[in-house]
Amino acid sequence: MKEHISVFTGTSIQVNRIASLLEEHHISFLIKNPIESGRLAGFGTSGESVEVFVLNSDLKMSKRLLGAFEVNSNL
């Protein structure tokens, strides 16, 4: 089974808010940002493809938090 699971994909602004929410609840996460990686490497990407990953053990709590967040922020 995968150790990290993708729980959200969106803009970097949305992902930063999600990261803040997860930090508030002491949930470890990773952010995969191919836009920023491409910029640093000298090539560009397009789209809203920034992803947030959480540990499989935190998946249930993360989904609950993100569900409440999406309802309240109309994502």
Residue pairs with C-beta under 8 A, 6 or more apart in sequence:
1 56
2 56
3 55
3 56
4 30
4 53
4 54
4 55
4 56
5 53
5 54
5 55
5 56
5 59
6 51
6 52
6 53
7 52
7 53
7 54
7 59
7 62
7 63
7 66
8 14
8 15
8 18
8 51
8 52
8 66
9 48
9 49
9 50
9 51
9 52
10 18
10 48
10 50
10 75
11 48
11 50
12 33
12 35
12 36
12 50
14 50
14 75
15 31
15 33
15 50
15 51
15 52
17 69
17 73
18 52
18 66
18 69
19 29
19 31
19 52
21 65
21 66
21 69
22 28
22 29
22 52
22 54
22 62
22 65
23 29
25 61
25 65
27 54
27 55
27 58
27 61
27 62
27 65
28 54
28 55
28 58
29 52
29 53
29 54
29 62
30 52
30 53
30 54
31 50
31 51
31 52
31 53
32 50
32 51
32 53
33 50
33 51
34 45
34 49
34 50
35 44
35 45
35 47
35 49
35 50
38 44
38 45
54 62
69 75
